[in-house]
Amino acid sequence: MPALNPDRRHRRRAVIASTVGTTIEWYDFFLYATIAALVFPKLFFPGSSTGAGVLASFSTLFVGFAARPVGAAIFGHFGDRIGRKVTLVTTLLLMGSATLLIGLLPGYSALGSAAPLLLTLLRVVQGIGVGGEWGGSVLMSMEWGSAKRRGLMASLPQLGVPLGLLLSTTLVAATEAISGDSFETWGWRVPFLFSIVLIGIGLWVRLRVQESPDFTEMKKTGAVERRPVWTAIRKHPREILTSAFVRLSEQAPFYLFITFVLTYGTKHLALARGELLRDTMVAAAIGLVTVPLFGHLSDRFGRRFVYGIGIVCTGLYAFPYFALLDSRSSGAALLAIVVSLLVHDIQYGPQAALIAESFGPNVRYSGAGLGYQLASVIAGGPAPLIAAALLQATGSSVGISWYIVGCAVISLVALLLMPRRATAASAEFAVSAPETAKA
């Protein structure tokens, strides 16, 4: 059997390293979101009413989102200055260590007010880690691919979302089944402690990958920016802002579909927790096909066209989604959750290339990371809080549906305003001498 072409071998390693790493990091992130909905209100915020406990728990979830732009700025700087590879190893260690420590953290009954304080601090560390992860993993895969397949190549690390969601939800469901009534005392800790195994796997994979060709070329040509974050903010503010707002219709509904639905389904509709977790696992498994599919379709029909279809579908689905859940039917709930993640994937597949291609390689890690992670502050972080507050105030899902529609409208405007950029290699390396310096 002929030996694998070196470029193909490096490309394959880059894709595997990016996808495995993002899977682990999103496993950590989604695991927190799931347990924040199911366990943390009682464990870290006892004595509160049910609604107040949920809001307090989701507030710690939001803190992690707020920290993600900080991680994007910190690791974006180093990713554009010293390379994608070493930065990705660091983010993996940071995220995994925080997750492991959450699994060891005593509750309010043992530490008092220090328990929720330490939980919030570890959540901030998680947010910083995942904030720096996305840009590097997407770029490592995309920059090893050909220009004609960048939508597909950039979508492969995005598989970390359905894989991480599937893995975290599966382990939560399994430990719940094994621990039974003890799930809220010790069972929930097992998936957090399991992250130490995943860290080892991720490090082994990432240490074997080579630096991306685009960054290697920048070092050769002396096009590495001394202050890439500042350059990205100063020269590309429109690209950063539109990248953030174009995600509003993808990220805000997504965290309602995977996190808030657990609280809404169990507390408001009296649906079985295990059943909702299984439905989420089915939807996540389908995402393993649909995310790269829509990334590939964006190579064929254009990023904006495919992404725009996803925005429109999300807005149109806002009211049917809650109508299906409110029926309290098991089959309808499964359909609601599966379709919700399908319309999400129409946007998520082409999203990485859409955002990354807005920036040249000398500021791509910084610019794309900032734009992508700023959405965490305006979309993913506040979404469960806003939904919980609307439900508590009105007792109805109607306001939440209108919230999703509003997110879709804003994203559609941002998509239309997003600047177009030539992505040919000759254009990407056209950076002015005064603003570049040798590494």
LUMKE-102897 format. One record per atom (N, C-alpha, C): x, z negated, y. Coordinates in steps of 0.2 Angstrom, whole numbers, plus 5000, padded with zeros to 4 digits. Each point is the difference from the previous one (the first is absolute). Layout:
BEGIN
XZY;...
***
This chain:
BEGIN
500450004994;499650005006;500450005006;499950055005;500550005006;499949945004;500649985003;500049945005;499650015006;499749955002;499550015006;500450015006;499850055004;500350025007;500149935004;500649995003;500249945004;499549995005;499850055004;499549995005;499349984997;499850034995;499449984997;500049934997;500649984997;500149934998;499949955005;500450015006;500049965006;499350005003;499650055000;499350015002;499649954996;500050014993;499649964996;500249925001;500649995000;500249935001;499749975007;500050045005;499849985007;499249994999;499650044997;499349994999;499949944996;500349994995;499949944995;500149945004;500650005003;500249945004;499549985006;499850055003;499549995006;499449984997;499750034995;499449984997;500049934997;500549994996;500049934996;500149955006;500450015005;500149955005;499349995004;499750055002;499449995003;499449974996;500050014994;499649974995;500149935000;500649975000;500149934999;499849975007;500250035006;499849975006;499350005001;499650054998;499350005001;499749954995;500350004994;499749954996;500049935003;500649985003;500149945003;499449995006;500050055004;499550005006;499350004998;499850044995;499350004997;499849934996;500549984997;499949934996;499849955005;500449995006;499849955005;499350025002;499850065002;499350015002;499549984996;500150024993;499549984995;499949925000;500649974999;499949934999;499849965007;500150035006;499849985006;499250005000;499750054997;499350005000;499749964994;500449984995;499749974994;500149925000;500749985002;500249944999;500249965006;500450035005;500349975005;499549965005;499450025001;499549965004;499949934998;500049994993;499949934997;500749975000;500550034998;500649974998;500449985007;500050045005;500449995006;499649985006;499350014999;499649985006;499449964998;500149954996;499449964997;499649965006;499449984999;499649975005;499750045005;500250075000;499650055004;499450024997;499550035004;499550034997;500250064996;499650034996;500250064997;500250065004;499650015006;500150055004;500749995004;500149945002;500649985004;500650004996;499949984993;500650014996;500250074999;499550044999;500250074999;500350035006;499849995006;500350025006;500749975001;500149944998;500749975001;500550044995;499750014994;500450034995;500250075002;499550045002;500150075003;500550005006;500049945004;500450005006;500850004997;500149974995;500750004997;500250074998;499450034997;500150074998;500250055006;499749985006;500150045006;500749995003;500349944999;500649985002;500550054997;500050014994;500450054996;500050075003;499450025002;499950075003;500450005007;499949945003;500350005007;500750005000;500349984994;500750005000;500350074997;499650044998;500250064997;500450055006;499750005006;500450045005;500749975001;500049945000;500749975001;500550024995;499750004993;500550024995;500150085001;499550045002;500250075001;500550015005;500049965006;500550005005;500749984998;500049944996;500749984998;500350054995;499650014994;500350054995;500050075002;499650025005;500050075002;500750015004;500249955004;500750005003;500550014995;500049964995;500650004995;499950074995;499450014999;499950064996;500250075003;499950005007;500350065004;500749995001;500349945000;500749995002;500550004994;499849974995;500549994994;499750034994;499450035000;499750034994;499449974997;499650054996;499449984997;500149954994;500550014996;500149974993;500149925001;500549985004;500249935001;499449965003;499650035004;499549975004;499449994995;499950054995;499549994995;500149944995;500749994999;500149954995;499949935004;500150005006;499949935004;499349995000;499650055002;499249995000;499749974994;500350034994;499749984994;500249934998;500649985002;500249934999;499649955004;499950025006;499649965005;499349994998;499750054998;499350004998;499949964994;500450014995;499949974993;500249935001;500549985003;500149925001;499449975003;499750025005;499549975004;499449994995;499950054996;499450004995;500149954995;500749994997;500149954995;499949935003;500249995006;499949945003;499349985001;499650055002;499349985001;499749984993;500250024994;499849984994;500249934998;500549975004;500349944999;499749955005;499650025005;499849965005;499549954999;500149945001;499449954998;499450015005;499549984999;499450005004;499949955005;499450005004;499949955005;500049934997;499749994994;500049934998;500749974999;500550044999;500749974999;500450005006;499950055005;500450005006;499749995006;499350005000;499649995006;500150075004;500049995007;500050065004;500650045000;500549974997;500650044999;499950064995;499549994995;499950054995;499850075003;499450005004;499850065003;500650035005;500449955003;500550035005;500550034996;500349984994;500550034996;499750074997;499349994998;499750074998;500050055005;499949985006;500050055006;500750035001;500549955000;500750025001;500250054994;499849994994;500250054995;499650065000;499450005003;499750065001;500350045005;500349975005;500450045005;500650034997;500349974996;500650034997;499850064995;499449994997;499750064996;499950065005;499749985005;499850065005;500650035003;500649965001;500650045003;500350044994;500049984994;500250044995;499750064998;499350005000;499650064999;500050045006;500149975006;500050045006;500650055000;500649974997;500650055000;500050044994;499649994995;500050034994;499850075000;499450015003;499650075000;500450055002;500350005006;500450055003;500650034996;500449954997;500550024996;499850034994;499549974996;499850034994;499750075000;499650015006;499750075001;500650055001;500449985005;500650045002;500450024994;500249954996;500550014995;499750064995;499449994999;499650054995;499950075004;499850005006;499850065004;500750045002;500549965002;500650045002;500450034994;499849984994;500350034994;499650064998;499450015002;499650054998;500150065005;499850064998;500050065004;499550005005;500150045005;499550005006;499350024998;499950044995;499450034998;499649954996;500349944997;499749954996;500049935003;500150005006;500149935003;499449965000;499450035000;499449965000;499949974993;500250044995;500049974993;500549954999;500650015002;500649964999;499949935004;499750015006;499949935004;499449974997;499650034997;499449964997;500249964994;500550024996;500249964994;500149935001;500449985005;500149935002;499349975002;499650045002;499349975002;499649984994;500350024994;499749984993;500149924999;500549975004;500149935000;499449965002;499550035004;499449975002;499549994994;499850064996;499649994994;500349964995;500750024999;500349964994;500149935002;500249985006;500049935002;499349964999;499550045003;499449974999;499749994993;500250054996;499850004993;500449944996;500650005001;500449954997;499849935002;499949995007;499849935002;499349984998;499650055000;499349984998;499949994993;500450044996;500049994993;500349934998;500649985003;500249934998;499649955003;499750015005;499549945003;499450004995;499750054998;499550004995;500249974993;500650024998;500349974993;500149935001;500349985005;500149925001;499449965001;499550035003;499449975001;499649994993;500150054996;499750004993;500349954996;500749995001;500449964995;499949935003;500149995006;499949935003;499349975001;499550045000;499349985001;499949965006;499849944999;499849955005;500649985004;500650014997;500649985003;500350055005;499750055000;500350065004;500149985008;499649965002;500149975007;500549955001;500249974995;500549955000;500750024998;500150044995;500650034998;500050074998;499550034998;500050074997;500150055006;499849995006;500250045005;500750015002;500449954998;500750005001;500450054996;499850014994;500350044995;500250075003;499550045003;500250075002;500649995006;500049955004;500549995005;500749994997;500049964995;500649984997;500350064996;499550054997;500250064997;500450055004;500049995007;500350045004;500850004999;500349954997;500749994999;500250064995;499650014995;500150054996;500050075003;499650015004;499950075004;500650015005;500249945003;500650015004;500650034997;500149974994;500650024996;499950074998;499450034998;499950074998;500250045007;499749985005;500050045006;500850015003;500349944999;500750005002;500450054996;499950004993;500450044996;499950075001;499450025002;499850075002;500350025006;499949965005;500250025007;500850005001;500349964996;500750005001;500450074997;499650034996;500250064997;499950075004;499649995005;499850065004;500550025005;500150065002;500550025005;499650015007;500450005005;499750005007;499750075001;499550005004;499650065001;500450065004;499950064998;500450065003;500050005008;499449985002;499950015008;500449955003;500149944998;500449955003;500750014999;500250034994;500750024999;500250055005;499650055001;500150055005;500149985007;499649955001;500049975007;500749975001;500249964995;500749975001;500550055001;500050064996;500550055000;500050035007;499450015003;500050035007;500049965006;500149934998;500049955006;499349995003;499550014997;499350005003;499749934999;500349954998;499749944999;499949965007;499449985001;499949975006;500349935000;500249975006;500349945001;499449955000;499450025004;499549955001;499350044998;499950024993;499550044998;499349985002;499949934999;499349975002;499850025007;500549985005;499950015007;499950085001;500450044997;500050075001;499350034998;499749974994;499450024998;499449985005;500149945002;499449975005;500150045006;500650025003;500050035006;499850075000;500250044995;500050074999;499350024997;499849964995;499450024996;499449955000;499849975006;499549955001;499350034997;499950075002;499350034997;500050004993;500650024997;500050014992;499949934997;500349955003;499949934997;499349985001;499750005005;499349985002;499550044995;500150065000;499550044996;500149994993;500649994998;500149984993;499649934998;500049965005;499749934998;499250015000;499850045005;499250005000;499850054995;500450054998;499750044995;499949974993;500349945000;499949964993;499449955001;499750005005;499549955001;499450014995;499950074999;499450014995;500250004993;500749994998;500349994994;500149934998;500349965004;500249944999;499549945001;499650015005;499549955001;499550004994;499750054999;499550004994;500349994994;500750024999;500349984993;500049934999;500249965005;500049924998;499349975000;499550045002;499349984999;499950014993;500250064998;499850034993;500449964994;500649975002;500349964994;500149935001;499949975006;500049935001;499449975002;499750025006;499349975002;499550014995;500050064996;499550014995;500049944995;500549974999;500049944995;499649945003;500149995006;499749945003;499250025001;499950065002;499350035002;499650004993;500450034995;499650014993;499949934997;500449955000;499949944996;499649955004;500249995007;499649955004;499350025002;500050075003;499450025003;499550034995;500350044995;499550044995;500049964993;500449954999;500049974993;500250044995;500550055001;500250044995;500649974996;500150024994;500649964996;500750025003;500449955001;500750025003;500450044995;499949994993;500450044995;499850075000;499350015002;499750075000;500350045006;500049965005;500350045006;500750015000;500449964996;500750014999;500150064996;499650014994;500150054996;499850075003;499550005005;499850065003;500650025005;500349955003;500650025004;500550034996;500149974994;500650034996;499850074998;499450024998;499850074999;500150045006;499849985005;500150045007;500850015001;500449954999;500750015001;500350044995;499850004994;500250054995;499950075002;499450015002;499850075002;500550025006;500249965004;500550015006;500650034998;500249984993;500750034998;500050085000;499450024999;499950085000;499850025007;499649975004;499750035006;500549995006;500449955000;500550005005;500550065000;500450014995;500450065000;499650065000;499450014998;499650065000;499950025007;499849955004;499850015007;500750015004;500549974998;500750025003;500250074999;499850024994;500250074998;499550055004;499449985000;499550055004;500250005007;500349955003;500250015007;500650055001;500450014994;500550055001;499750074999;499450004997;499750075000;499650015006;499649955002;499550025005;500149965007;500649975001;500249965006;499849935000;500449965003;499949935000;499449985004;499950035006;499549985004;499350024997;500050054997;499350024997;499849964995;500449984995;499949964995;499849935002;500449975005;500049945003;499349995003;499850055004;499450005004;499450004995;500050034995;499550004995;499949934998;500649964998;499949934998;499749965005;500250015007;499749965005;499250015000;499850065000;499350015000;499649974994;500350014994;499749974994;500049925001;500549975003;500049935001;499449985004;499950035006;499549995004;499350004997;499950064997;499450014996;499849954995;500549984997;499949954994;499949935002;500149985006;499949935002;499449974998;499450035002;499349974998;499950014992;500150054997;499950014993;500449954996;500649985002;500449954997;499749944999;499749975006;499749934999;499350014997;499750055001;499350014996;500150004993;500550034997;500249994993;500149934998;500549975004;500149934998;499449955001;499650015005;499449965001;499550004995;500050064996;499550004994;500249954995;500649975000;500149954995;500150034993;500050064999;500150044994;500750004998;500249994993;500750014998;500250075001;499650044998;500250075000;500150035007;499549985004;500050025007;500749975004;500149944998;500649965003;500750044998;500050024993;500650044998;500050075004;499450035001;500050075003;500349985007;499749955004;500249995007;500749995000;500449964996;500749985001;500450074998;499850034995;500450064998;500050065005;499450015003;499950055005;500449985007;500049935001;500349975006;500750025000;500449994994;500750015000;500150084999;499550044998;500150075000;500150035007;499549985004;500050025007;500649975004;500349954998;500649975003;500650044998;500050034993;500650034998;500050075003;499550035002;500050075004;500449995006;500049945003;500549995006;500649984998;500149954995;500649974998;500550054997;499750054996;500550054997;500450035005;499750045006;500450035004;500349965006;499849945000;500249965006;500749995002;500449984994;500749995001;500450065003;499950064998;500350065003;499750015007;499449995001;499750025006;500349955006;500149944998;500449965005;500750015000;500350004995;500850015000;500250065003;499650064999;500250065003;499950005007;499849955003;499950005007;500649985004;500549984996;500749985003;500650034997;500550015003;500650034998;500449954995;500450024996;500349954995;500449945004;500350025006;500449955003;499649935002;499350015001;499649945002;499450004995;500050034995;499450014995;499949934997;500549964998;499849944997;499749955005;500350005006;499749965005;499450025003;499950065002;499450035003;499450004995;500150034994;499550004995;499849934998;500549964999;499849934998;499649965005;500250015006;499649965006;499350035000;499950065000;499450035001;499549984994;500350004994;499749984994;499849935000;500449965001;499949935000;499649975006;500050035006;499649985005;499350004998;499850044995;499350004998;499849944997;500549964997;499949944997;499749955005;500250005006;499749965005;499350015002;499950075001;499350025003;499550024994;500350004994;499550034995;500049954994;500550004995;500049974994;499949925001;500449975005;500049935001;499349975002;499850035005;499349985003;499450014996;500150054996;499450034996;499649954996;500349964996;499649954996;499849945005;500449995005;499749955005;499450025003;500050065003;499450035003;499450004996;500150034994;499550004995;499749944998;500449954999;499849934998;499649975006;500250015006;499749985006;499350035001;500050074999;499450035001;499549984995;500249994994;499549984995;499849935001;500449955002;499849945002;499549995006;500150055004;499650005006;499350034999;500050054996;499450044999;499649994993;500549984995;499750004994;499950074996;500250055004;499950074997;500650045000;500050054996;500650055000;500050055005;499450015004;499950065004;500650005006;500149945003;500650005005;500650024997;500249984994;500650024997;500050084999;499550034998;499950074999;500250045006;499749975006;500150035006;500749995003;500349954997;500749995002;500550054996;499850024994;500450054997;499950075003;499450015002;499850075004;500450005006;500149945004;500450005006;500750024999;500349974994;500750014998;500150084999;499550034997;500150074998;500050045006;499549995005;500050035006;500750005004;500249945001;500749995003;500550044997;500050004993;500650034996;499950085001;499450025000;499950075001;500350035007;499949965005;500350015007;500750005000;500349954996;500749995000;500350064996;499750024995;500350064996;500050065005;499550015004;500050065004;500550005006;500249935002;500549995005;500750004997;500149994994;500650004997;500550065001;500649995003;500450065001;500250044994;500150065000;500250044995;500850015001;500350004994;500850005000;500250054995;500550045002;500350054995;500449964995;499950014994;500449964995;500550044996;500250065003;500650034997;500649965001;500550014995;500649965001;500450015007;500050065002;500350025006;499749965006;499350005000;499749965005;500149935000;500049974994;500149934999;500649975003;500650044999;500649975002;500250025007;499550035004;500150025007;500049945004;500549955000;500049945004;500550015006;499949975005;500450015006;500649964999;500650025002;500749974999;500049935004;499749995006;500049945003;499749944997;499550024996;499649954996;500249994993;500550034998;500349994993;500749975000;500249974995;500749985000;500249994992;500650014999;500250004993;499949924998;499950004993;499949944997;500649964999;
***
